[in-house]
Amino acid sequence: MNPIQPVPAEPTADTVLADVAGMLRTVLAEYGDDDVVIGMSTTFNRDLELESIDLVTLAGLLEERYGQRVNLAEFVAGMEFEEIIDLTVGRLVEYVVWSLKTDRAG
């Protein structure tokens, strides 16, 4: 497992995408599927076929990396079912970047 790197001073979509992709590979490794290509348009449901328990694991990894500033449960709580089904890695990355910048500005 890679050592945890400090959160960049100015988070960008590229740095957060790299972090999130690494977390997703950790989750997918349990299924022996950790070499999948993960990009901004990758969907959690159709492309990665993640189950709800996998999202709970991802939420824990996000909190471990970014602290309570990034709350996946809170993020998806405001979504309709179809939005959750269609959720992309890019939308999560945008949320993480926004959360980190908002936290720094606050």
LINLIN-V24632 format. One record per helix or strand of 2 or more residues. SS is the DSSP state (H for helix, E for strand). FROM is the first residue (numbers start at 1). TO is the last residue. If there is no record, write none. Layout:
((SS:FROM:TO) (SS:FROM:TO))
This chain:
((H:13:29) (H:52:69) (H:72:77) (H:81:85) (H:89:105))
